[in-house]
């Protein structure tokens, strides 16, 4: 894993929180993403909840932190964001599962601390980083791809795939939630620009033989996520309202 410097310019990523409607085969949920650009770090919080009797019940939450920097290559310096830490919590069948990840900079590995009612998913493990220039926490993919200028580069070179490494901050519990992904903490991802539809920039991320679609505005604000093979759609609430009216 390449090390970061601290010479990266301030990111154009804007602070704020956005609410989405999350749909999968089990139902409809409320989903929020909060982004904070703070002291050369990008902090992203996500929350998945369901409304029950007028109250909101949290089903899943995460916080991921990456450091903004640059690396020097033969072609010059390129922007990168280095994953520093994450905390992920999910409730499966009413039981609490937690995963905490931390970058061990000295040993250049990822330390994963698991707490769950399942003995096989408890304790501390270390994983070596694979080779690569770009690393993105799964929960932070839209922000990470923007920060690393990969969205812009893919738009300029429309037929090219841009590789990056996905760090599954929901590992290993993702294996209980999704099919065919997250068997290890790292997966190879490939970003490709698909099309410009009106004012929407459409990209695909290929991972473990599956395709996840990310839609952005012209200013690279996340609009929606569509993971068709998993039956997952994450869209603005007004799109759900319009669909019901129609």
NUPANU-379662 format. One record per residue (C-alpha): residue in one letter; x, y, z. Coordinates in steps of 0.5 Angstrom, whole numbers, plus 500, padded with zeros to 3 digits. Layout:
N
aXYZ...
***
This chain:
246
x500500500x503507498x504512503x500519503x503526504x499532507x500536500x493535497x489541496x482542500x477537497x471539493x467534497x461538501x459537508x452535509x447530510x443526505x437522506x435516501x430511501x433504501x429498498x431491498x428484498x426485505x423491505x423499505x428503509x431510511x438511509x442517511x449519509x453524512x460527510x464531513x471534510x475535517x483537517x485533511x480527513x474525510x469522515x463519512x457516517x451512514x445510518x440504516x433505520x426502519x420506522x416502527x410505531x412512530x419511532x426509528x429503529x437503527x438496523x445498521x450504522x457505520x463511520x469511516x475515516x480516510x486521510x487526504x494526501x498524495x503519492x508520487x508516481x513517475x507521471x507526477x503526484x496524484x491525489x489519494x485517500x488512505x483508509x485510517x479507521x472504521x466502526x461498523x455495527x449491524x443488528x442481525x436477528x436482534x443481535x448486535x455485531x460490531x467490526x472495528x478496523x484500524x490502519x497499523x501504519x508501522x506494519x502496513x496492515x489492517x487490524x480488524x477487531x470483531x465483537x459478536x455473539x458468534x465465536x467465529x466472528x470474534x477477536x482480533x485479526x491482521x490483514x496485509x494490504x494488497x498492492x494498489x494506489x487507491x483504497x476506498x472503504x465500501x461505505x465511502x466509495x462515492x466520496x473516495x472516488x471523487x476525492x481521488x479524481x477517479x470520477x473525473x478521469x473516468x469521465x474523460x476516458x470513457x472506455x477505460x476501467x480504473x482499478x481501486x481496492x475496496x475495503x469492506x468496513x462491514x467485513x465479515x458480516x456482509x457475508x450474512x447480508x449480501x451474496x457473493x461478496x466480502x469473503x475477504x476484507x479487500x476486493x478489487x474494484x473497477x470504475x467505468x463511466x457509462x453514460x450521461x443521461x440528461x444531468x446525471x453522470x452514470x458510473x459502474x463499479x465492478x466487484x467480485x463479478x457484480x456491477x454496482x451503479x452509482x449516479x452523480x450530479x454534474x457536480x459529483x454529488x451522489x444521487x442514487x446507488x443501484x445494485x441490481x443483482x442484490x436487489x438494492x436501490x438507494x434513491x432520493x425519497x421523492x423518487x419513491x413518492x413519485x413512483x407511488x403516485x404513478
***
